[in-house]
């Protein structure tokens, strides 16, 4: 299947998504979640659990625009937890003892939750600095050259996209990250296979593209495009106010971006394809790589566990 074939709507549109982790794949369905990890000895460890999201508990969090923001926050928390779980299979004994000695003594049974919250908070702070503060500071250099507020916002958006592109290209060169991106490709291929109603076998999955319009990479690119349009309404005030505007408006931008990405993922129109194309190209160049057969096997196992509901209710 070629990239142009992504214009076609699959036979069976699903809400199944996923995430690549260290030597593994997480698959998430409407009600269930499963993660499979290829351990150092070659065996595959499978863990599953039922989801209990805010949207499942309260209707208000399923409303358009709100659901995108809530889903993003929950995905950050869940993704961090699963990445931590996958990393545990590859820590040596000294690292594990040091980690347990520091956090377990201080926070005891809350140690893992505290670690996840700190990790997410650190990630958010770094994202604010890298993708909000730095672009607006760089763009301010052009303040005496470009008089148009719209022009300055366009330059800032371009700087943000360049920083994002350089960042993902750089980390894709790291060997460990490259393997995670291969599992990312396995996740996409497996979902494509299921959505086209083919049996989930390695040979069938291999036929499908590594790119997917509903990928988080495409969502992030959409956020950057929508941010240019939304933030243009606020002009170009002083640096502090600009930063506050960007932080305050981020939930609005994320909510709009989610709805657009959702519509694109369900549409086979030419317009939807062209809107998704830049995000697909970033996936191709950086965040998604061609997987091998063993990586595809891991992705298939996770998806089958979500589909069959064969669950181990132990949480990691």
N, C-alpha and C positions, 0 to 999 in steps of 0.2 A: 504494500500500500504506500502510495506517494503522499507528500504533504497536501497536494491539491485535493486528495480524496477526503481530507478532513472537512471539506465543505459539505459532505453528505451527512445527513442526520443518521446516527446509528439506528439499528432496528429497535433497540430497547434502551431508551434514555433512562439513566439511573441517577440517584443522588449519592452514589458511592464515591468516596474520595480516599486519599491515602497520603502516606508520608514515608519517605525513605529514612532509615535510621542506620546506625552503625551495623553493618553486615546483616541488614534485615529490612523488612517492609511492614508498615502498619496499614491496615485497611479499616475504613470506618463506614458502616452502613447507617440506615435510619435509626436503628435501635441497638446495634452491637458494634463492638470494636475488637480487632484481633491483630496481634503482632507476632511475626515469626522471625527468629534470629538464627543465623547459621553460626553455630558455636565453633571455637578453634578446633575441636575434634571432628568437625564435619557434620555432626548431627544438627537437626533443626529443633529449636525450642519454640513451642507455640503457647501463647497466653491469650486468653480472651476475657471479655467482660461486657456486661450490659451498660449502655450509656444512660446517663441521668443528667442531661443538660438542662439549662435554664429554659430553653425553648420547649422541651418535653414537659416541664413542670408548669410553665405559665404561658398562656396564649400571647400575651403582650410581646414576649421576646421572639415570637414567630412572625411578627408584622414586618412588611417590607421596610427596608432601610435600617430598622432596629436590629433585625436578625443578622445582618452582616457584621455589625460592630460587636455584638455579643458573641457571634461565632468566631470572630478573629481573636478575641481575648481568650475564649475557651480553648481554641486551637493552640494558642501560644502556651497555655498552661499544660494542656494535654501533651503537646509535642515535646516540651521540655521534660516532662515526666517519662515519656517513652524513650527519649534519647538517653536519659540518665540510666534507665533500665537496660538498654542495649549496651551501654558502655561498661556496665558491671561485668559482662562476660569477658572483657578484654583487659581488665585491670590486674596488675600483679598484686601479690599478697601485701607487699609493703605499702603500696598506694591505698589499698583497701583498709588496712589497719590505721593508717594516718587519717584517712577520711572519717572512719568510725570514731577514732579517738577524739577528734576535734568537735564534730557536730553532735554525736550521740551523747557525749558527756554533758554538753551544754543544754541541748534541746530534747534529749531523750527520744521518746516515741514521736515527737513532732519534727525530728531532724530532717527527714526527707521533704516534708511540706515546706519547711523554712528554706531549704536549699533550692527548691523549685521557685519559690517566690523571689528569692534573691537573684537567681539566674534570670528570671523574666524581667525583673526591675532593671538589672544591669543591661540587658539587651535593649530595653526600651530607651534607657538613657543614652546608650551608644547610638541608637537609631536616630534619636532627636538631634544629637550632636552632628552625626555624619550626614544625615539627609535633610535636616532643617536648618541648623545653625550654620554649618560650613557653606552650603549653597547661598544663603542670604548674605553672608559676609563677603563671599567672592563677588556676588552680583553687585554689591554696593560700590565696588570699584568703578562700575560703569555708570554710576549715578550722574556724573557730570557730562557724560557722552550721550546717554539715552534719556530723553526727557519724558517719554511716555511711560506711565505706570504699567500699562499692558505689556509694553516692550520689556520692561525690567522683570516682570513676572514670567515672561516667556524665556528670558535668559536664565533666570533662576531655575525654571523647570528643566531647561536643557542641561544646566550644570548638575542638577540632581540626577538626571538620567545618566549622564556621563560617569558620575561617581558610582552609581549603582552598577553600571555596565563594567567599569574597571574593577570594582570589588568582586563581582561574581566571576569574571574572567580570571582574576588573580587566584581566588580560592579554588577554582576548578583545576588549577595546575598541581595542587597538592595531592599526593597519592591517596591518602586516606579519604579526602573529600571526593576525589574522582570515583572511588568505589561507592561512596554514598550516592553519587549522581548516577552510577550504573544501576543501582537498586531503584532509583527514581525512574529510570527508563523502564525497568521491569514492572514497576507499579503501573505506569501508563499503558504499557502494552497489554497487561493482563486485564485492565479495566476495559480497554478497547475490545478485546476478544469477547469478554462477557457481554458488553453492550451490543455486539454484533451477533449474539446468540450462537456462538460457536463453543464447542466443548473446550474446557480449560485444560489443554495439554501444552507442553513445551513447544511442540511443532506448530500448533495453531497460534499460540501467543507470539511466536517469533515473526509471524507475517505482518504484524501490525506496527504502526509508527511509534516512536518513542515520545512523540509530542502529544499534548492534550490541551484543548482550549480552556478547560476548567482548572488548569494547574495554578498553584500559588504564585509561580513566577509571573504568569500572565496577569494575575490579580494585582501584584505589586506594580507592574508596569502601568496598568490601568489607573491605579491610585495616583501615580505620578502625572499622568495626563489630566485626570480630573482635577487634581490639585491646582494645575495652572489655570484652569477655567474658574474654579471656585474662588481661589485667592485673588484673582484679578479684580474682584468686586471690592476688595479692601484697599485698593491703591498700593502705595509704597510709603508707609509711615516710618517712624523711627525704628531702629533695630530691635529694641525690646518689644515694642508693640507688634512688629512683624512676627517675632518668634512666638508671642502669646497667641496671635491670630492663627498661626499654623498649628499650634498645639490644640487650641480650642476647636478649630474646624476639622481636625483630623477625623473624629468620629463621623461627621457629616460626609466627608470625602470618602471614607471607607465604606459607609453605607451605600452611597451612590455607586461606587465602583463595584461592590458586590452584586448589586442588582443588574448592572450592565453586563458583568462577566457571566452571570447566571443566564441571562437572555441569550448571550452569544453562544454559550455552551449547549443550548437547546435548539439553536437555529442552524439551518443548512443554507441560508441565503448568502449571496455574494457579499453583501454589506457586512454581515456577521463575520465572514471569513477574513475580509480585509481589515476589520477592526481588531481581530484576534492575531493577525499576521505578525505585528512587531513583537508581541509576547511570545509567539511560537518561535520566532527567530532567536530571541534571547535564550529560550529553552535549548534550542539546537546548538547555539554557540557556546553555552556555558553550563546550564544547570541540569541537563539531562544527557546521559551517555548510553550507548548501546550495551545492554547487559549480556552476560553469558547464560548458559543453560541452567547452571546451579542457582543463579540469582533469580531467574524466572521461576524456578521451582519454589523458592521461598515466597515470592509474591503470590503464586497460585494458592499455596497453602493458606496464607492469610485471607485471601478473598473467599476461598471455599469455606473457611471457618465462619466468616461473617454471613455467608449465604445459607449455610446449613443450620446455623444456630447450635453447633456442637460446641458447647461452652464449658470452660473451666472457670468458675466464678471467683477464683482467687484473684485478688488484685495485686499488681506489682507496685 
